[in-house]
Amino acid sequence: MKRLFLILLVTGFLLAKGTAALAGERLSGSLTVSGAWAIYPTAVAWAEAFQKKYPGVRIDISAGGAGKGAADAITGLADIGMVSRDPDPAELRKNIQPVYILKDAIFPVISEKNFYLKELSEKGIKRQALADIYIDGTATRWSRIIEAKADKPIHVYTRSDSSGAAASWAAYFGKKQEDLRGVGVYGDPGLLDAVKRDPVGIGYSNFGFVFTREGPVLPGLKVVAIDMNENGKADPDEICETRARAVAAIAAGRYPATRKNYFFIRKNAAPLTGEFIRFVLSEEGARIVDEVGASLPLLPAERDKILKELP
């Protein structure tokens, strides 16, 4: 009798497993994903892997900035909005559930041809100096930032689109994107190109756009160290001149201008949306984040906690 019970138990388990696998194989439907440039490369890789696993699923992904991702999720134009900043309280009141999926950071950048490259490389730049440039507007010439014989104007670049990078950069100073000063440029690639061509310019951008997959900073650009201890020099642990050093600084909590990236979904989202998010937060999803290299994956404990909170 005991043997028969065990046989039935094992048979039932195998049948249940087979039924679940069959259900997985038949997973079908479509998803639209829209929003942040910072999340876009990783989301494309996630979608490709998910569609390969479930051929009956189609996922359409488009970039256009965090603001577009949030708006599309709220209005129902997208099943998932990619938002590379913290949610606004007003957004949460519109039937939106933010799901934390990635971590990232924003870095100040100048051109390798910048007239003050040597001084900025040696001394870095203090948080208040960045605030004087981007928020207060009191620093309009480089002589306000560093001691140099030649006094040239500061050309400030910011994002023209509703951007998670801009919102997070402004949040570093306790402000909002609309408080940032500068010439507006659309998208991370456009902003970085403008800075690269300007020998007196300064800008900012996402981790995934600043550092190449191979490790160095994008050719033609230089990351300016933030002088966090304000000792007037760029200390070794403040210098993020390679991807590896930036990752280490973010992971250790040393780098100050970090941020969270989210998927915005509606609280009554379709089951397929939940299945895709569970894949994103799986071990396979984390491996894809590392392979793409545009952002940093969450720790296993962080992913487990979020998965338990999903409906």
C-alpha positions as CSV (number, residue, x, y, z in Angstrom):
1,M,0.0,0.0,0.0
2,K,2.8,2.4,0.9
3,R,4.6,1.5,-2.4
4,L,1.4,2.2,-4.3
5,F,1.0,5.6,-2.6
6,L,4.6,6.5,-3.5
7,I,4.0,5.5,-7.1
8,L,0.9,7.6,-7.3
9,L,2.6,10.5,-5.7
10,V,5.5,10.5,-8.1
11,T,3.2,10.0,-11.1
12,G,1.1,12.9,-10.0
13,F,4.2,15.1,-9.6
14,L,5.4,14.2,-13.1
15,L,2.0,14.8,-14.6
16,A,1.7,18.2,-12.9
17,K,5.2,19.1,-14.1
18,G,4.3,18.1,-17.6
19,T,1.2,20.1,-17.5
20,A,3.1,23.2,-16.3
21,A,5.7,22.7,-19.0
22,L,3.0,22.4,-21.6
23,A,1.4,25.6,-20.3
24,G,4.7,27.3,-20.6
25,E,5.3,26.1,-24.1
26,R,1.8,27.4,-25.1
27,L,2.5,30.8,-23.5
28,S,1.5,33.3,-26.1
29,G,0.4,36.9,-26.6
30,S,2.0,40.3,-27.2
31,L,3.6,43.0,-25.0
32,T,4.5,46.6,-25.8
33,V,7.4,48.1,-23.8
34,S,8.3,51.8,-24.0
35,G,10.6,54.3,-22.3
36,A,14.0,55.0,-20.9
37,W,17.1,54.8,-23.1
38,A,19.1,53.5,-20.1
39,I,16.9,50.4,-19.8
40,Y,16.4,49.8,-23.6
41,P,19.4,47.7,-24.5
42,T,18.8,45.3,-21.6
43,A,15.1,45.1,-22.2
44,V,15.8,44.2,-25.9
45,A,18.0,41.3,-24.8
46,W,15.5,40.2,-22.2
47,A,12.7,40.2,-24.8
48,E,14.8,38.3,-27.3
49,A,15.6,35.5,-24.8
50,F,11.9,35.4,-23.6
51,Q,10.6,35.1,-27.1
52,K,13.1,32.4,-27.9
53,K,11.9,30.5,-24.8
54,Y,8.2,31.1,-25.7
55,P,7.9,31.4,-29.5
56,G,4.2,32.3,-29.2
57,V,5.0,35.6,-27.6
58,R,5.8,38.9,-29.3
59,I,7.4,41.8,-27.5
60,D,7.7,45.2,-29.2
61,I,10.2,47.6,-27.5
62,S,10.8,51.3,-28.2
63,A,13.0,53.9,-26.5
64,G,12.0,57.6,-26.0
65,G,12.9,58.6,-22.5
66,A,11.6,57.8,-19.0
67,G,8.8,60.4,-19.2
68,K,7.4,58.6,-22.3
69,G,7.6,55.3,-20.6
70,A,5.7,56.5,-17.6
71,A,3.1,58.2,-19.7
72,D,2.6,55.2,-22.0
73,A,2.2,52.9,-19.0
74,I,-0.3,55.2,-17.3
75,T,-2.4,55.7,-20.5
76,G,-2.3,52.1,-21.5
77,L,-0.3,52.7,-24.7
78,A,2.3,50.3,-23.4
79,D,2.0,47.2,-21.2
80,I,5.3,48.2,-19.5
81,G,6.9,51.6,-19.1
82,M,10.7,51.7,-18.7
83,V,11.4,54.4,-16.1
84,S,15.0,55.2,-15.0
85,R,14.1,57.3,-12.0
86,D,12.0,57.0,-8.9
87,P,8.3,57.2,-9.4
88,D,6.5,60.4,-8.7
89,P,3.7,60.3,-6.1
90,A,1.2,61.5,-8.7
91,E,2.1,58.6,-10.9
92,L,1.5,56.1,-8.1
93,R,-2.1,57.5,-7.7
94,K,-2.8,56.5,-11.3
95,N,-3.1,52.7,-10.9
96,I,0.6,52.2,-11.5
97,Q,2.9,49.7,-9.7
98,P,6.6,50.3,-10.1
99,V,8.8,47.2,-10.1
100,Y,12.5,47.7,-9.3
101,I,14.5,45.9,-12.0
102,L,18.0,47.4,-12.3
103,K,20.5,49.7,-10.7
104,D,22.4,52.5,-12.5
105,A,24.4,55.7,-11.9
106,I,24.9,59.1,-13.6
107,F,28.4,60.4,-14.3
108,P,29.5,64.0,-15.2
109,V,31.5,64.0,-18.4
110,I,33.8,66.4,-20.4
111,S,35.6,66.1,-23.7
112,E,39.1,64.7,-23.9
113,K,39.8,68.0,-25.7
114,N,38.6,70.1,-22.7
115,F,40.9,73.0,-22.1
116,Y,41.0,72.1,-18.3
117,L,41.3,68.4,-18.7
118,K,44.5,68.2,-16.6
119,E,43.2,70.3,-13.7
120,L,39.8,68.5,-13.6
121,S,41.5,65.1,-13.8
122,E,43.8,66.0,-10.8
123,K,41.2,67.8,-8.7
124,G,37.9,66.4,-9.7
125,I,34.8,68.6,-9.1
126,K,32.9,69.2,-5.9
127,R,29.1,68.6,-5.5
128,Q,28.5,72.3,-4.8
129,A,30.5,73.3,-7.9
130,L,28.2,71.0,-10.0
131,A,25.2,72.6,-8.3
132,D,26.6,76.1,-9.1
133,I,26.8,75.0,-12.8
134,Y,23.5,73.1,-13.1
135,I,21.2,74.6,-10.5
136,D,22.2,78.0,-9.3
137,G,23.8,79.2,-12.5
138,T,26.5,81.1,-10.5
139,A,29.3,79.3,-12.2
140,T,29.3,80.3,-15.8
141,R,33.1,80.4,-16.3
142,W,35.6,77.7,-15.5
143,S,37.6,80.1,-13.3
144,R,34.8,79.6,-10.7
145,I,35.5,75.9,-10.6
146,I,39.3,75.6,-10.9
147,E,42.3,77.8,-10.9
148,A,43.6,78.3,-14.4
149,K,45.3,81.0,-16.4
150,A,42.9,80.9,-19.3
151,D,39.4,81.8,-18.3
152,K,36.8,80.3,-20.6
153,P,33.0,80.0,-20.4
154,I,31.3,76.8,-19.3
155,H,29.0,75.3,-21.9
156,V,26.4,73.3,-20.0
157,Y,24.5,70.4,-21.6
158,T,21.4,68.7,-20.3
159,R,18.6,66.6,-21.7
160,S,15.8,68.1,-23.7
161,D,13.5,65.0,-23.4
162,S,11.8,63.9,-20.2
163,S,14.7,61.8,-19.0
164,G,15.4,59.5,-16.1
165,A,19.1,60.5,-16.3
166,A,18.2,64.2,-16.0
167,A,15.7,63.5,-13.2
168,S,18.2,61.5,-11.2
169,W,21.0,64.1,-11.9
170,A,18.7,66.8,-10.6
171,A,17.7,64.6,-7.6
172,Y,21.4,64.5,-6.6
173,F,21.1,68.2,-5.9
174,G,17.6,67.8,-4.3
175,K,15.9,69.2,-7.4
176,K,13.8,68.2,-10.4
177,Q,14.7,68.0,-14.1
178,E,13.0,71.3,-14.9
179,D,15.5,73.0,-12.5
180,L,18.5,71.9,-14.5
181,R,20.2,74.6,-16.6
182,G,21.9,74.1,-19.9
183,V,21.4,73.5,-23.6
184,G,18.9,70.7,-24.1
185,V,19.9,67.8,-26.2
186,Y,17.8,64.8,-27.0
187,G,18.9,61.4,-25.7
188,D,22.1,60.1,-24.2
189,P,23.9,59.6,-27.5
190,G,23.1,63.1,-28.6
191,L,24.2,64.7,-25.3
192,L,27.5,62.8,-25.2
193,D,28.2,63.7,-28.8
194,A,27.7,67.4,-28.1
195,V,30.0,67.3,-25.1
196,K,32.7,65.3,-27.0
197,R,32.8,68.1,-29.6
198,D,33.0,71.0,-27.1
199,P,36.3,71.8,-25.5
200,V,34.6,73.8,-22.7
201,G,31.5,71.7,-22.3
202,I,30.2,69.6,-19.5
203,G,27.3,67.1,-19.4
204,Y,26.2,63.9,-17.8
205,S,24.9,60.5,-18.8
206,N,24.0,56.9,-17.8
207,F,26.5,54.3,-16.8
208,G,25.7,52.1,-19.8
209,F,26.3,55.0,-22.3
210,V,29.4,56.4,-20.6
211,F,31.4,53.2,-20.4
212,T,32.0,50.8,-23.4
213,R,31.3,47.1,-22.9
214,E,35.1,46.5,-23.1
215,G,35.7,48.7,-20.1
216,P,37.1,52.2,-21.0
217,V,35.0,55.4,-21.2
218,L,33.5,56.1,-24.6
219,P,36.2,57.4,-26.9
220,G,36.5,61.2,-26.9
221,L,35.1,61.6,-23.4
222,K,36.4,61.8,-19.8
223,V,34.5,61.1,-16.6
224,V,35.1,63.8,-14.0
225,A,35.7,62.5,-10.5
226,I,33.2,63.9,-7.9
227,D,35.4,65.1,-5.0
228,M,33.1,63.6,-2.3
229,N,35.4,64.3,0.6
230,E,36.1,67.8,-0.7
231,N,39.8,67.7,-0.1
232,G,40.5,69.4,-3.4
233,K,41.8,66.4,-5.3
234,A,40.5,63.3,-7.1
235,D,41.4,60.5,-4.8
236,P,41.9,56.9,-6.2
237,D,38.5,55.7,-4.8
238,E,36.7,58.6,-6.4
239,I,38.1,58.0,-9.9
240,C,35.9,56.0,-12.2
241,E,37.9,55.8,-15.4
242,T,36.8,52.2,-16.3
243,R,33.7,50.2,-16.1
244,A,35.2,47.9,-13.5
245,R,36.0,50.8,-11.2
246,A,32.6,52.3,-11.7
247,V,30.9,49.0,-10.9
248,A,33.0,48.6,-7.7
249,A,32.2,52.1,-6.5
250,I,28.5,51.7,-7.1
251,A,28.4,48.3,-5.4
252,A,30.3,49.5,-2.4
253,G,28.1,52.6,-2.1
254,R,30.9,55.0,-2.6
255,Y,29.6,56.6,-5.7
256,P,26.9,59.3,-4.8
257,A,24.8,59.8,-8.0
258,T,23.2,56.3,-8.2
259,R,19.6,55.5,-9.0
260,K,17.0,52.7,-9.4
261,N,15.5,51.7,-12.7
262,Y,11.9,50.4,-12.9
263,F,9.2,48.8,-15.0
264,F,5.9,50.6,-14.6
265,I,2.9,48.3,-14.9
266,R,-0.8,48.8,-14.3
267,K,-2.1,47.1,-11.1
268,N,-4.5,45.0,-13.2
269,A,-1.7,44.0,-15.7
270,A,-2.2,40.9,-17.8
271,P,-0.7,37.6,-16.7
272,L,1.8,37.7,-19.6
273,T,3.3,40.9,-18.1
274,G,3.9,39.2,-14.8
275,E,5.5,36.2,-16.5
276,F,7.9,38.5,-18.4
277,I,8.8,40.4,-15.2
278,R,9.5,37.1,-13.4
279,F,11.8,36.1,-16.2
280,V,13.6,39.5,-16.0
281,L,14.2,39.0,-12.2
282,S,15.3,35.3,-12.6
283,E,18.9,34.1,-12.6
284,E,18.8,33.9,-16.4
285,G,17.6,37.5,-16.5
286,A,20.4,38.6,-14.2
287,R,23.0,36.9,-16.5
288,I,21.6,38.8,-19.4
289,V,22.0,42.1,-17.6
290,D,25.7,41.2,-17.1
291,E,26.1,40.2,-20.7
292,V,24.6,43.4,-22.0
293,G,26.5,45.5,-19.6
294,A,24.3,48.6,-19.9
295,S,23.1,48.5,-16.3
296,L,23.8,46.5,-13.1
297,P,21.7,43.6,-11.9
298,L,20.0,43.4,-8.5
299,L,21.4,41.2,-5.8
300,P,19.7,37.8,-5.4
301,A,18.1,38.8,-2.1
302,E,16.7,42.0,-3.7
303,R,15.3,40.0,-6.6
304,D,13.7,37.4,-4.3
305,K,12.0,40.1,-2.2
306,I,10.5,41.8,-5.3
307,L,9.3,38.5,-6.8
308,K,7.5,37.7,-3.5
309,E,5.7,41.1,-3.8
310,L,4.5,40.5,-7.3
311,P,0.8,39.6,-7.7
